[in-house]
Amino acid sequence: VAIFSVASKESDGETATSMSGLFFLCLYIFFDSFTSQWQDKVYSKYGRSNVDPYQMMLGVNSSAICITTAGLIITGDFPIVYEFLKANPAVFQYNVITAITSASGQLCIYYTIKEFGPIVFTIIMTTRQMISICLSAVIFGHVITIKALVGAVLVFGVLFYQIRRKYNARREKAAASASG
């Protein structure tokens, strides 16, 4: 995504925004990869039959609520957000709709990780991102430069290669343990 974004950049005036965006993208990638691996460890440690997606969702979302609330209090933005929601009641409705759709998506994510593991989940999410980039270019007329296209193909190619390699290693390990 970073290669695609930087290669598609039209002006140099967006450098500061691009660098902070790259920083936040790196944080997102770190925490996103940590989360699915952590969830797989929880399922492995406590048994997949003992931990259901609802328990996992409660733990993750409770942590997110605590972190967000603490951030709003520390920065002093909590009263501002409260006043904004009070002055714009329609925004609260949109937040509720977003929360419902997000929860539905999370149930699918937790089910996928529980039943198929983080590798399959990574394949699904990578495919979704690739489709989103292509649809964005077609629907909104975003220009995909040759550099951006090469970068996207390179990144997705490496990612799919790594996923395939891990899948083959897991399959070979299972075959060796079944025969030996």
DOKE-847707 format. One record per residue (C-alpha): residue number from 1; residue in three letters; x, y negated, z negated. Coordinates in pm, 1 decimal. Layout:
N
+-------+-------+----------+----------+----------+
! romar ! torro !       xx !       yy !       zz !
+-------+-------+----------+----------+----------+
!   NUM !   ALA !        X !        Y !        Z !
...
+-------+-------+----------+----------+----------+
This chain:
180
+-------+-------+----------+----------+----------+
! romar ! torro !       xx !       yy !       zz !
+-------+-------+----------+----------+----------+
!     1 !   VAL !      0.0 !      0.0 !      0.0 !
!     2 !   ALA !    285.7 !   -238.7 !    -80.5 !
!     3 !   ILE !    460.6 !   -171.3 !    252.1 !
!     4 !   PHE !    130.5 !   -206.0 !    435.2 !
!     5 !   SER !     48.3 !   -531.4 !    253.7 !
!     6 !   VAL !    389.8 !   -695.4 !    294.4 !
!     7 !   ALA !    416.3 !   -596.5 !    661.0 !
!     8 !   SER !     68.7 !   -740.1 !    729.1 !
!     9 !   LYS !    144.9 !  -1072.1 !    556.5 !
!    10 !   GLU !    107.8 !  -1365.4 !    793.1 !
!    11 !   SER !    282.5 !  -1648.5 !    605.3 !
!    12 !   ASP !    563.9 !  -1688.6 !    356.4 !
!    13 !   GLY !    350.2 !  -1915.4 !    134.1 !
!    14 !   GLU !    201.3 !  -1610.5 !    -33.9 !
!    15 !   THR !    531.3 !  -1477.5 !   -174.0 !
!    16 !   ALA !    453.9 !  -1550.3 !   -541.8 !
!    17 !   THR !    111.1 !  -1393.8 !   -510.0 !
!    18 !   SER !    257.4 !  -1095.3 !   -328.2 !
!    19 !   MET !    523.8 !  -1041.3 !   -594.7 !
!    20 !   SER !    276.4 !  -1056.3 !   -883.0 !
!    21 !   GLY !     43.7 !   -832.0 !   -682.3 !
!    22 !   LEU !    329.7 !   -587.0 !   -628.4 !
!    23 !   PHE !    401.3 !   -588.9 !  -1003.1 !
!    24 !   PHE !     38.0 !   -514.3 !  -1085.5 !
!    25 !   LEU !     27.9 !   -248.9 !   -812.6 !
!    26 !   CYS !    326.3 !    -77.0 !   -974.8 !
!    27 !   LEU !    153.7 !    -90.5 !  -1314.9 !
!    28 !   TYR !   -161.4 !     53.1 !  -1159.2 !
!    29 !   ILE !     31.9 !    337.7 !   -996.6 !
!    30 !   PHE !    211.1 !    416.3 !  -1323.0 !
!    31 !   PHE !   -103.8 !    425.1 !  -1534.9 !
!    32 !   ASP !   -309.2 !    599.4 !  -1266.8 !
!    33 !   SER !    -57.1 !    880.9 !  -1230.9 !
!    34 !   PHE !    -17.0 !    902.3 !  -1608.5 !
!    35 !   THR !   -392.9 !    931.6 !  -1664.2 !
!    36 !   SER !   -460.7 !   1230.0 !  -1437.3 !
!    37 !   GLN !   -153.2 !   1415.3 !  -1565.7 !
!    38 !   TRP !   -250.9 !   1340.9 !  -1926.8 !
!    39 !   GLN !   -603.4 !   1467.0 !  -1864.8 !
!    40 !   ASP !   -466.6 !   1787.5 !  -1712.9 !
!    41 !   LYS !   -248.8 !   1836.2 !  -2022.7 !
!    42 !   VAL !   -550.5 !   1785.7 !  -2250.4 !
!    43 !   TYR !   -747.4 !   2043.5 !  -2051.2 !
!    44 !   SER !   -451.2 !   2285.0 !  -2063.3 !
!    45 !   LYS !   -379.7 !   2234.7 !  -2434.1 !
!    46 !   TYR !   -736.0 !   2256.4 !  -2564.8 !
!    47 !   GLY !   -880.1 !   2481.6 !  -2296.0 !
!    48 !   ARG !  -1094.4 !   2377.2 !  -2004.3 !
!    49 !   SER !  -1400.8 !   2532.9 !  -2165.7 !
!    50 !   ASN !  -1352.5 !   2329.9 !  -2487.2 !
!    51 !   VAL !  -1321.7 !   1984.5 !  -2329.4 !
!    52 !   ASP !  -1592.7 !   1858.6 !  -2099.0 !
!    53 !   PRO !  -1589.0 !   1553.0 !  -1868.1 !
!    54 !   TYR !  -1814.6 !   1358.9 !  -2106.9 !
!    55 !   GLN !  -1563.9 !   1388.0 !  -2391.6 !
!    56 !   MET !  -1280.5 !   1280.4 !  -2163.5 !
!    57 !   MET !  -1485.2 !    988.1 !  -2034.9 !
!    58 !   LEU !  -1575.8 !    878.2 !  -2389.4 !
!    59 !   GLY !  -1210.1 !    878.5 !  -2493.6 !
!    60 !   VAL !  -1082.3 !    690.0 !  -2190.7 !
!    61 !   ASN !  -1363.3 !    432.6 !  -2188.3 !
!    62 !   SER !  -1345.9 !    373.9 !  -2563.6 !
!    63 !   SER !   -975.2 !    301.3 !  -2526.3 !
!    64 !   ALA !  -1045.4 !     67.1 !  -2233.4 !
!    65 !   ILE !  -1309.4 !   -121.7 !  -2431.7 !
!    66 !   CYS !  -1071.8 !   -164.4 !  -2726.6 !
!    67 !   ILE !   -784.4 !   -284.2 !  -2504.9 !
!    68 !   THR !  -1006.9 !   -525.8 !  -2309.5 !
!    69 !   THR !  -1168.9 !   -667.6 !  -2622.7 !
!    70 !   ALA !   -831.0 !   -711.1 !  -2790.4 !
!    71 !   GLY !   -698.9 !   -888.0 !  -2480.1 !
!    72 !   LEU !   -997.3 !  -1125.1 !  -2471.8 !
!    73 !   ILE !   -958.5 !  -1204.5 !  -2841.4 !
!    74 !   ILE !   -580.7 !  -1253.2 !  -2825.0 !
!    75 !   THR !   -600.5 !  -1486.0 !  -2524.0 !
!    76 !   GLY !   -897.2 !  -1673.9 !  -2670.2 !
!    77 !   ASP !  -1113.2 !  -1594.3 !  -2366.5 !
!    78 !   PHE !  -1384.3 !  -1401.9 !  -2552.8 !
!    79 !   PRO !  -1603.8 !  -1710.2 !  -2619.9 !
!    80 !   ILE !  -1561.0 !  -1822.2 !  -2257.4 !
!    81 !   VAL !  -1678.0 !  -1485.6 !  -2125.4 !
!    82 !   TYR !  -1970.5 !  -1483.4 !  -2368.4 !
!    83 !   GLU !  -2078.9 !  -1833.4 !  -2260.8 !
!    84 !   PHE !  -2046.2 !  -1740.7 !  -1895.1 !
!    85 !   LEU !  -2264.7 !  -1433.2 !  -1940.1 !
!    86 !   LYS !  -2516.9 !  -1638.1 !  -2138.1 !
!    87 !   ALA !  -2532.9 !  -1907.4 !  -1868.2 !
!    88 !   ASN !  -2551.9 !  -1652.4 !  -1582.8 !
!    89 !   PRO !  -2779.5 !  -1363.8 !  -1687.7 !
!    90 !   ALA !  -2771.9 !  -1210.9 !  -1336.7 !
!    91 !   VAL !  -2401.1 !  -1140.5 !  -1385.5 !
!    92 !   PHE !  -2485.1 !   -914.6 !  -1679.0 !
!    93 !   GLN !  -2718.0 !   -712.1 !  -1454.1 !
!    94 !   TYR !  -2442.2 !   -674.0 !  -1196.4 !
!    95 !   ASN !  -2204.6 !   -561.1 !  -1470.5 !
!    96 !   VAL !  -2454.7 !   -295.8 !  -1579.8 !
!    97 !   ILE !  -2493.2 !   -173.3 !  -1220.3 !
!    98 !   THR !  -2115.7 !   -163.6 !  -1181.7 !
!    99 !   ALA !  -2083.9 !     28.9 !  -1509.5 !
!   100 !   ILE !  -2339.1 !    288.4 !  -1395.7 !
!   101 !   THR !  -2170.6 !    343.2 !  -1060.5 !
!   102 !   SER !  -1829.3 !    351.1 !  -1227.8 !
!   103 !   ALA !  -1947.8 !    611.5 !  -1478.1 !
!   104 !   SER !  -2086.1 !    824.1 !  -1195.3 !
!   105 !   GLY !  -1751.7 !    804.6 !  -1017.0 !
!   106 !   GLN !  -1566.5 !    892.0 !  -1335.6 !
!   107 !   LEU !  -1776.2 !   1203.2 !  -1381.9 !
!   108 !   CYS !  -1672.3 !   1317.8 !  -1035.2 !
!   109 !   ILE !  -1308.3 !   1236.1 !  -1108.5 !
!   110 !   TYR !  -1302.2 !   1423.3 !  -1441.5 !
!   111 !   TYR !  -1482.6 !   1720.4 !  -1292.1 !
!   112 !   THR !  -1233.3 !   1735.4 !  -1003.4 !
!   113 !   ILE !   -931.5 !   1717.8 !  -1235.5 !
!   114 !   LYS !  -1080.1 !   1976.6 !  -1472.1 !
!   115 !   GLU !  -1175.4 !   2226.0 !  -1202.2 !
!   116 !   PHE !   -905.8 !   2174.7 !   -938.7 !
!   117 !   GLY !   -619.3 !   1988.3 !  -1111.0 !
!   118 !   PRO !   -445.0 !   1657.3 !  -1046.8 !
!   119 !   ILE !   -291.7 !   1764.2 !   -712.6 !
!   120 !   VAL !   -629.1 !   1807.6 !   -542.4 !
!   121 !   PHE !   -746.3 !   1483.2 !   -700.4 !
!   122 !   THR !   -440.9 !   1303.1 !   -558.5 !
!   123 !   ILE !   -516.0 !   1440.7 !   -211.2 !
!   124 !   ILE !   -875.0 !   1317.1 !   -234.4 !
!   125 !   MET !   -774.1 !    968.8 !   -353.8 !
!   126 !   THR !   -497.7 !    933.8 !    -93.7 !
!   127 !   THR !   -738.2 !   1030.1 !    182.3 !
!   128 !   ARG !   -991.6 !    781.1 !     47.2 !
!   129 !   GLN !   -732.7 !    502.7 !     52.8 !
!   130 !   MET !   -631.2 !    583.6 !    408.8 !
!   131 !   ILE !   -994.4 !    580.1 !    522.7 !
!   132 !   SER !  -1053.1 !    250.5 !    336.0 !
!   133 !   ILE !   -758.8 !     86.2 !    513.6 !
!   134 !   CYS !   -880.6 !    202.4 !    854.0 !
!   135 !   LEU !  -1241.2 !     98.4 !    787.6 !
!   136 !   SER !  -1127.8 !   -241.5 !    660.7 !
!   137 !   ALA !   -933.0 !   -296.7 !    981.6 !
!   138 !   VAL !  -1228.3 !   -194.5 !   1200.2 !
!   139 !   ILE !  -1516.7 !   -356.9 !   1009.0 !
!   140 !   PHE !  -1349.7 !   -681.9 !    901.0 !
!   141 !   GLY !  -1115.0 !   -719.2 !   1196.2 !
!   142 !   HIS !   -795.9 !   -705.6 !    989.7 !
!   143 !   VAL !   -492.3 !   -678.1 !   1208.3 !
!   144 !   ILE !   -265.3 !   -382.1 !   1145.4 !
!   145 !   THR !     84.0 !   -464.8 !   1267.6 !
!   146 !   ILE !    316.7 !   -197.0 !   1398.9 !
!   147 !   LYS !    536.1 !   -234.5 !   1088.1 !
!   148 !   ALA !    233.6 !   -189.4 !    862.2 !
!   149 !   LEU !    118.2 !    112.2 !   1061.5 !
!   150 !   VAL !    463.1 !    272.7 !   1045.7 !
!   151 !   GLY !    479.7 !    198.7 !    672.1 !
!   152 !   ALA !    136.0 !    350.1 !    610.7 !
!   153 !   VAL !    218.0 !    661.6 !    815.7 !
!   154 !   LEU !    553.3 !    696.7 !    637.4 !
!   155 !   VAL !    403.8 !    660.7 !    288.9 !
!   156 !   PHE !    107.4 !    887.6 !    350.7 !
!   157 !   GLY !    330.5 !   1139.7 !    527.9 !
!   158 !   VAL !    571.3 !   1157.4 !    234.0 !
!   159 !   LEU !    284.2 !   1177.9 !    -11.1 !
!   160 !   PHE !    112.0 !   1459.4 !    176.7 !
!   161 !   TYR !    446.0 !   1639.3 !    212.1 !
!   162 !   GLN !    502.5 !   1622.1 !   -164.0 !
!   163 !   ILE !    150.0 !   1740.1 !   -234.8 !
!   164 !   ARG !    186.7 !   2030.4 !      8.9 !
!   165 !   ARG !    523.6 !   2125.2 !   -141.7 !
!   166 !   LYS !    377.1 !   2130.3 !   -494.0 !
!   167 !   TYR !     78.0 !   2330.3 !   -374.5 !
!   168 !   ASN !    301.7 !   2589.2 !   -206.3 !
!   169 !   ALA !    522.4 !   2613.4 !   -516.4 !
!   170 !   ARG !    217.5 !   2669.6 !   -736.3 !
!   171 !   ARG !     81.1 !   2932.5 !   -496.5 !
!   172 !   GLU !    418.2 !   3114.6 !   -484.0 !
!   173 !   LYS !    439.7 !   3107.4 !   -863.2 !
!   174 !   ALA !     90.6 !   3254.4 !   -892.9 !
!   175 !   ALA !    173.9 !   3526.6 !   -638.0 !
!   176 !   ALA !    496.9 !   3612.0 !   -820.1 !
!   177 !   SER !    321.6 !   3637.2 !  -1156.9 !
!   178 !   ALA !     42.9 !   3849.6 !  -1006.2 !
!   179 !   SER !    284.7 !   4096.9 !   -847.6 !
!   180 !   GLY !    539.6 !   4101.6 !  -1126.0 !
+-------+-------+----------+----------+----------+
